[in-house]
């Protein structure tokens, strides 16, 4: 029973640490966003990237564990496949 409580306490401590880390990250992001909005309110045209603000596409790319070269290869292969399908459709429709 004591071992189970120790394991549970360790699990709770790990969760609390993860939560504290996430809260710190959110506070940082909120401060960056507020600084960006203040710069906009002053009539400036700030660069969102300088304030840590990224669009959805950039966040998606951050989640994909591929290098730029690998992404280029995938894009080239998909473009070649698209051209092949279009040509195949043109030839078969005659």
N, C-alpha and C positions, 0 to 999 in steps of 0.2 A: 504494500500500500504506500509506503514512504517513497519507494522508487518511482511509482506512478505519479505521485505528487511532484517529485523533483523533475520528472520529465515534462509534466504539464507546466510547471513554473518556468522551465527553460524555454518551452515553446511559447509561452506568453511573453517572456522577456524578449525573445527573438521577434515576435510580432510587434511589440511595442517599439523596438529599435527600428524596424522597417517602417512603421507608421511615423515615427519621429523624423526619419530620413525623408519620407514622402512629404510631410508637412513642411520641412525646410525647403525642399525643392519647389513646392507650390508658393511659399512665401517669396522665394527668389524670382520665380516667374511673374508673380503679381507685381513685385517691385519694378521689374523690367518693363512690364506692360504699362504701369502707371507713369514711369519716366517717359515712355514713348508717347502716351496720351498728353502728358504735360508739354512735350516738345511740339506736338501738333497744335495744342491750344495756343502756344506762343506764335503760331503762324509759320513755324519752320516746316520743312518737308523732310523729316527724318527717314533714314534707311531702316526698315523693319529688322533686317538681319543684324544690324548693329545693336539692337535691343533684345536679341534672342528670340524674336518672333518669326516663326516659320510657317509657311503655308502647308496645306494638307499633302501636297505632292512631296515636299521635302521630308515631312515626317514619315510618309510611306517609304521613301527611298532609304531612310535611316533604319527602317525595320528589315529591309532586304539585305541579307549578308552576301552581297556580290560586289566585285570590283567594277570599276568603270569599263575596263576592257571586256569583262564577261558580259556586262549589259550591252555593250556595243555589238558583241558577237550574236547575242540573242536577238537584238533588234535587226541586224543584218539578215539573220536566218529567217525571221518572220517576214521581212520585206521580200526576200527571194521567194518564199512560199506564196505570198500574196501575188507576186508577179506571175508565178507558175500557175496558180489557180485561174487568174484572169486570162492568161494565154490559153490554157486548157479549155476554158469556157468559150473563148473566141473561136478556137479551132473546131470544137465539137458542135457549135451552133451552125456551122456552114453546111 
